[in-house]
Amino acid sequence: MIHTHTTDVERIARKIRDFHQQRLAFKVYHGSTNSTRILSFQKNQMVDVSALNHVLSVDTTKRLAVVEPNVPMDKLVRTTLKKGLLPPVVMEFPGITVGGAIQGNGGESSSFKYGTFNQTAISHEIITGDGNVYQTSNKKHSDLFYGVPGTAGTLGVLTAATIKLIPAKKFVNVEYLPVESFDNAKLTIARASADKKNDFIDGIMFSASSGVIIVGRLSNAPSKTQVRFTRARDEVYYLHVEQQLAQNSNGWHESIPLKDYLFRYDRGAFWVGRFAFRIFNIPYNRFMRWLLTPLLRTRKLYQALQESGQSQHHIVQDLVLPSDKFVEFCQFVDQELSVYPLWLCPMLVDEKATFQLNNLPTKSIINVGVWGSEIADHAKFVRKNRQIETEILKLGGKKWSYAYSYFTQKEFWRMYDKPKYDALRQKYGATYLPTIHDKLTVKDYYEVKRKKAALKTLFGLARLKIR
């Protein structure tokens, strides 16, 4: 396995050196994506890293895993659980990869405790823009170690990461704490975050006056009430929470098997999957959700988004705010966008990785997921996204890099340290590659092909476009 990895890395490094000599920018092809932006590739301007999809080792003594970048979350969890261990941060969609979580951004309900996924890594192997291979850590090439996270492959290509692991348990015992306002949600999150016994915290606001903060603890002793969410016959998680909230205004407890908890939002992609039902006028009832479960898994939904271009008509944005600006931002969403539910996720600040979204000059931050229904008029869609971006800049926040971005150069670099970024690109031979802004900014509009995309997704034909 190690020999195969070394061979693959050298092959990719040679390819990148060729591009560097020609000063020819390239795209990195992973074979799949969890970006909502429409992606396409040209073979002669592409570096294929899709073969880097192995867990190279799991050290049970040191509690470390060495992982290639295209290892998805479900494979990583499946491998480490065999050793009784678990990554501290596991993104909620099984297809999100280690590389995407580090070079893009990745966090989940344990992020209040451990930060984003990259904060659980102790070293990276990176091929920089000039084709050189570096082993990096907080002590070795530390500028690159802290510089790569969040830079979306614009400094080089991640080829392996060593991540910390924690002891796994069989269940997550969950407590649901109803809240009646954004202020109440903020205070409840703060109290839960201060309790060191808690392992997971997130929340759902169903309206400005009704929501629930969800607090979980790893345990081998489940409560009497046990529920699951990954099978076709299970209820979609957010609907289960909404139904229980209507019946339990003072809160409730339940236990969820570990893997069901980790990927509880996979069926239906939180609540975004319901929009596909609306587009095709299919009843969003439990029978139809059971029947169409294969299409409601996030891997299939992302294929459909890439194939159809439909993501150009839905606001799908995650925004990171200083906690003291959280209520103001939620009020803006309520008044200007009327998008519900909203997902809430507190996060630990990253003080060292300059280009990470949770690198903010504050002690406490909260992510807000804003995922809305169809906006048929594309010009209006762009205006609404620009409204969000303007508000985020005003409130001193950042937005996740998977989504549509319309920031101007000036606006974008208000959020990041451009001189430091430019110095890293110069030092590691990456100045010929697109910048983060270039890579994330949307410039084109793609024709929407709803029915064709549905059929190609159904029969497994939807793929990233290679020309």
N, C-alpha and C positions, 0 to 999 in steps of 0.2 A: 504493500500500500504506500509506504513512504517513497519507494523508488518510483512508483507511478506518479505520485504527487510531484516529486522533484522533476521528473521528465515533463510533465504537463506545464509546470511553472517555467521551465527553460524554454519550452515551445512558445508559450505566450510572451515571454520576455523578448525572444528573437523577433516576434511579430511586432511588438511595440517599438523595439529599436529600429526596425525598418520604417515604421511610421514617423518616428522621431527624426530620422535622417532625411526623410522626404518633407518634413514639416507638414505632414498630412494628418489632420484631426480624425479621430476614429470614435466609433461608438462601441460600447461593451454589450455583447449579446449573452444574456443569461438563460435564454430559452423560455422564460416566463416573466411576468411583471406584476407588481402590486401597485403600479402607478395608474392613476385615472387618465393621465395624458396619453394621447394616441402615439404609439411608438412604431417606427419602421426602420429598417436597416438595409444598407447596401453592402453586398458581400466584400467588395474591394475596399471598404472603409469600416470594417468590423473586426473586433477581437472577440472570438468565441471562447467563453469561459464556462460553458454549460456543463463540461465534464467534471468540473471541480465541485462535486456534490457528495463528498464522503466525510463521515466523522472519522478522523484519523486515529484518535486514541481517547480513552477515558481513564484517567488516573484516580482511583478511588481513595488513595492515601492523601494525595495533595488536593483532591476534589477539583480537578481541572479537566477540561475537554479541549482537544485540538481539532478544529473544525474548518472545513473548506467553505467558501462563501455561498455556494449554491445549495447548501443543506437547508431544507425548509424546517420550520418549527416542529411539525409533527414528527419528522424523522429524528430530529435532535432529541426531542422529549422521549420518543420510543427507545432510542439508544441509551440515553442516560438513566432512564427508569429501570432498565435491566440491571443496572449497578446500584439501584437504590438512591439515585441522585437526580437533581433537577436544576436546570438553569434558573437563576434568581428572577430573571425577567423573560417571560414567554409571550410573544405577541399573540393576539387573539385569533388571527387567521392562520390556519395550518400552513399555507403556502408562502408566507413571508419568510424570506431567507436570512441567514446570518449576515451575508454581505449587504443586503438591502437594509437591514436593521442598523448596521454600523455606518456604511457610507451614505445612506439616506438618513432616516431617523426611525427609531423604534422604541415604543414604550407600552406599558400596560398597567394593570391595577396594582402590581407590586412596585411600580416606579416611584411611589411616594417614599419607599424605603431604600431602593437600590439605584434609582435614576433610570436613564434610558439604557437600552441593551448594551451600547458600547461601554458604559461605565462598569459592566461586569467583565470586560476583557482586560487581561493583563499584558497581552502582546499581540501584535499584528505582523503578518508577512505581507509585504507590499512591493509590487513592481511599479516604480515611479514612471513619470512621463518620458524619461530618457531610456527606459528599458532596464534599469538596474534593480536588483532585488535587495530589499532591506528587511532585516529582522528588527522590529521596533518594540519599545516598551517605555515605561516612565523614566527609565535610566539610560536607554540606548536609542539614539535618534528620537529623543522625546518630542522634538518639535513636529516630526512627522506622525508620531504616535497620537498626539493630541490634535494634529491638524487634519488628518484624514476623515475622522468621523464628521458626518454632515456635509461633506464637500462633494458628494454625488459623483465620485470617480473623476473629478477634475484635477486631482494631483497624481493619480495613478490608479492601479487596479489591486484591490485586496485579494490575496490568494489563500490566506488562512488566518485564523484567529484562535488564541487560547483564552477560553472563558472560564470563569469561576463556576462552581456548582455548589448546591446546598443539599442537605438531606431531604429526601422526598417522603411524603406521607400519603396515605390512601385517599383521604378526603379533604375537602375544604368545608369547614363549618362556617356557615354564612349567617350574618345578622343583617336584617333590613331595617333601616332607620328612616321613617317617613319625614319629609320636610315640606314646609308650606310656603317657602319663598327662597329667592336666591341668597338673601342674607342668612337665612336658616341653614341652607345648604353649605355655605362657606364656613359657618361656625361648626357645623357637624363634622365636616371634613377636617377642620383644624383639630378638633378634639380627638377624632379617630386617629389622625396622623401622629398625635403625641403619645399614643398608647403603643409601646414597643412590642406588646404581645400580638398586635395585628400584623398580618402578612399581606393583605390585599385591601385596597380601597378604590372604588369607583362609584359613579352615581348616574342616575337617569332623571332628568326633569321632563315630565310629561306636559307641563304647562308652567307658567310663571308662579302658580300657586300650588303645584302638586308635583312631588318628586320623591325619590328615595336614595339614600346613601347606602351603599352595599359594602359591608365590612366582612372580610374572610380571614380565617385562621387555619393553617395546616393542622391536620389531626388524623390519628388512627382510630379515634373513637367517635363515630358518627352519631348524630342526634336521631330521634325516632323518625323524623320526616326526612326521607331521602328522595332526591329528584335527579333526573338526567335530561340532557339537552342535545346530544349528538346523534341520536337515532331518528329515523323518519317519523316514528310514531310520537316522539317527544314534542312538546310545545316549543315554539320559538321563544328564546329566552326573554326578550323584552316584553312579549305578550304575557308570558307567565308572571313576570314581575308586576305588570300593570293589573292583571286580574287579581293577584294576591293583595296588592295595595288597596284595591276597591273593597276587599273583605277584611283587611287587617290594618285599620287606620293607626294603630299603636305600634305596628311593626310585627315581625315574625322571624323565626329561625328555621333553617333547613340545612341539610348536608348534601354536598355534590361530590361524586367521584372526581378525583384529581383531573384526569384528562377531560372529562366533561366540563369541569369548571374552566380549565385553561382555554378551551375552544368553544365556550358557550355561545359566543356571538357568531360562529361560523355559519350556521344555518340561517340564511337570510341576510348575512353581512350586517349585523346589528338589526336595523330596520330598513335598510336601503333596498333589500330585495323586494319589498312590497311594491316598489315603483314599477318593476317589470310586469307585475300583475295588472297594474293600472294601464300600462301602455297597450297591453293586448286584451284588455277588458275581461280578464279572468278573475272570478271571485277570490278574494283573499281569505278563504275560510280554511278550517283545519284539514278538511279532506283534500282540498287542492294543494295545500302545503305539503301534506304527506305524499300525494301523488307526484308532485314536481320537485321533491327533495333533491334529486340529482342536479337539478338546475339551480337550486338555492344555495349550494355550497359555494364558498367564495372563489375557489379556483375557476369554476364555471362562470360565475358572474363577472370576474375580471376578463375572461376570454370574450364574453359577450360585449363588455364595454369597449375593448380594443377593436373588435370586429365591427361594431355598429357605429361608433362615434357618439353614442347616446350620452356619454359623460359630459359632452359639451353643452348639455341642457339641464344638468342637475348640479346644484351647489353641493360639493362634497369637500369640505374643508375642516382641518383640525387646527385650532389656534391655541397658542400657549400664552397665558397672561400672568403678570404678577398678581398674587392673591388679592392685593388691595384694589385691583382694577377689575376683578372677576365679575362683581355684581354689575358694574357699569357696562361691561361688555355684554352680559346676558340681557340687560335691559335694552341695549341697542338691538340685539337679535330679536327680542320679543317685539319691539316697536317697528323696526324697519323690515324684518324678514319674515316674522311669524313662523319660524321653523321649529317644529317639535317632532319627536323628543330631541333633547340635547344630551350628549354624553359628557360626563365630568370625570376627570382623572387627575388627581394631585400628583406632582412630580418633584423629585429631589433635584435641586439645582446642580448643574455641572459647572464648576468654577474653572476648569482647566481646558476643556475642549471648546475652543473659541467659536467654532462654526456650528456647534450643536444648537438645536432650537431651545434647549433648556439651559443655555448659558446666558442667564439674565442677571443683572445687578440687583438681586432681591433674594431673600431667604426662603420664600415660599411661592410656588407657582401652581397653577391649575390649567390643565388642557380642557378645551371645550370643543366637542365634535359637533359641527353644524352640517347636517346632511339633509338636503331639502328635495321636494318633489319637482317635477318637470317645469322648466321655463321654456316654452316653445320658441319665443323670440330670442335669438342668440344675442342680439345687441343688448337686450335687457339682462340676459344672463351675465354678460361681461360687466355691465354697469353694477349689478349686485355684488359681483366678486370684487370690483374696485371699491365699492362701499366698505366691504369687509376689510380690505387691505388698508384703506385710509384710517379706519377705526383702530386697527391693530397698531399702526405706526403711532397714532395719537396716544395710545395707552401703553406704549413701550413693550409690546409683545412680539411674537414671531409666529409664522405659520409653517406647517409641515410640508416637506418637499415633494410628497407624492402627488400633490394636487395642482390644479390649474393656477398659474401665477401670471399676473399682469403688471407687477411692479416695474417702474422705470429704473434705470441704472441708479439714479440719485437716491430714490426711495429705498431700493434694495440694500445699498451699501450703508444706509443709516443703521441697519440692523447688525452688520458684520464689520469686522476689522479688515478693510481692504488692503492697507499697506502690509499687514502681516500675511494676508493671503497671497498677495502679489510676490512677496519675498519668498514664500514657500514654493510657489510655482517656478520662480527663477532658479532657486537652489536645486530643485529636483527635476528640472528639464521639462516642465509641463506648460510652458507659456504658449505652445502651439495648440493646446487643447481648449475647448470652450470653457468659459468661466462658469461658476455656479449660476449666475444670473442668466447667461446665455442658455444653459442647459434646462433651466426650470421655467423660463419664460415661454408662454404659448404665443406662437406667431401665425399658425395656420388654422383653418377651419376645414374639417373633413365632412364629407357627405354622410348623413345619417341613413343607415340601412337596417331598419329594425327587423323586418321579417327574415331577410337573408341572414342576418347575424344570429337570430334565434335558431334557425335551422342548422347553421354551421356549428353553433355551440352545442345543440342537442346531439348531433352526430359526431362530436369531437373533432371537427374540421377547423375550428377557429384557432388561429395561430398568430404570433407576431409576424408582421410582414417583412420578408426578406426579398430584396430585388437584386 
